[in-house]
């Protein structure tokens, strides 16, 4: 990994390390359980996959007002699209949109609409985030090429003090980088197994001051709410019902990732509603079952604020889905232990797209649905080896309104082998396949008229993109290295991926435009055109000693067209150094420094970006009933542009230096 880093930035990071190097007591780091990687609970350091966990405490330390602030620090995960949350689009190992799977409390978020973020979710509502990188289609079906990003929202226990039956918090915040005010009220209660939590957030934000010295139009407000009820019974069994809604308005350019050169202004309205019901039943070795049903409804409406208004638009995506699975625990012989997991899941998406109140001329309305069955065996051999095999069958349908529907199926395998050399060191190897279905716009965009800038031809015969992933990795867990009680934990992975049937929009003809347009127009059609090769690595290192926690996250990705050797979309190399120091008496200092290398390998020249270093600092005072946070993000007021943008010709600077303050009152 090659990075050009200024001497001033290295000096600041070095001074931070020296200041935070006093050991007193051991810190336990990265000791998390992850479910998303295998659909079953596994310690993070033992899971045979490249995976990470982000907690609510990390969002709190960063005083995050969006998801990207914290999640950009995770290896292999990028958020491009500029500083406006409505334009921030996640990418896992360089894959985004329909090539990755997003979920909230087990409910899929399947919208992938180009310039708009698919995640309308406020950080105040988050309990934890699980990230799995690499092929995941054997567990979750279409979209599992890049990986899975799974969010879990707050439970009643998260706001209750130990032994209390009621409790909550009031949080007020200010951010001067966009002159924003925020407030959150959360209350919870639990008694006799029954629990409830209600949380509401309000944010009001204004123009963004960038590190380049300018401002970005960003006039808006946000309301977010969560209501969840739980009931615990039997042996670790639980039923849960939740409702979430986020409604935000933004006055800005018609592309929310755009800069001030976008002359068309619009009022963007996003309204996301979601209802989830889940049941967990655990009793003995033969019943370890989970059932989930969900419905979510995303509406994206725009109203023109341009001098010459354009037609309003209205997009609606509804998803109805569910899953049912069970795990059996049994032995076959004295050395073989099984956890056999099997189940079914499915969902249906309904798409509706309007321009000026009429059906969109390019993107048809319609439905897309999947029904699937899966099985997985985690076979433990003696105490040192675990062989995990998974297989999933998907039957899917694409049904555009007024056009012929497409029915196909898919069988997807994955296998991994883990070797626990000793309690401190393990290695694994994995092979898996991933795929993603063609999007509605790719398969069914259809426009044939001379009175348009461009025309489109449908291609319902599009094949799904598919990938074969090979991954090697390992973990290290050591204690008492340099000091009594210190802890070092490392998780690393290397992967290579062969992708075929890449879908690309190609020119298939021309036509002579008619009034009000002039010149020659191009006719586009999506086609399976090429193969790609991708390889990379991720490393996470955590060290704890006394009051000090140190973290280092590294990621690298290379992608090229196998036929031409041309560089494809691949986020730049990234290193993130995090530091935390418990000063005593409730005081705590934190630091996060991102070192992002230049990306000059992309064959699309307009996508290339320079490297940058961004440092965030913060200090908090926590007395249990009251917590005060003060921080500075982008300490050096760096002018930088993220690599991933919704369009290649946007060049939108991120927020400059911002002083941030938060007060949290717990009751």
Secondary structure, 3 states (H helix, E strand, C coil): CCCCCCHHHHHHHHHHHHHCCCCCCCCCCCCCEECCCCCCCEEHHHCCCEEEEEEHHHHHHCCCCCCHHHHCCCCCEEEECCCCHHHCEEEECCEEHHHEEEEECCEECCCCCCCCCCCCCCHHHEEEEEEEECCCHHHHCCCCCCEEEEEEECCHHHHCCCCCCEEEEEEEEEECCCCEEEEEEEEEEEECCEEEEEEEEEEEECCEEECCCCEECCEEEEEEEEEEEEEEECCCEEEEEEEEEEEEEEEEECCCCCCCCCCCEEEEEEEEEEEEEEEEEEECCCEEEEEEEEEEEEEEEEEECCCCCCCCEEEEEEEEEEEEEEEEEEECCCCEEEEEEEEEEEEEEEEEEEECCEECCCCCCEEEEEEEEEEEEEEEECCCEEEEEEEEEEEEEEEECCCCCEEEEEEEEEEEEEEEEECCEEEEEEEEEEEECCCHHHHHCCECCCCCCEEEECCCCCCCEEEEEEEEEEEEEEECCCCCCCEEEEEEEEEEEEEEEEEEEEEEEEEECCCCCCCEEEEEEEEEEEEEEEEEEEEEEEEEECCEEEEEEEEEEEEEECCCCCECCCCCCEEEEEEEEEEECCEEEEEEEEEECCECCCCCHHHCECCEEEEEEEEEEECCCEEEEEEEECCCCCCCCCCCCCCCCCCCCCECCEEEEEEEEEC
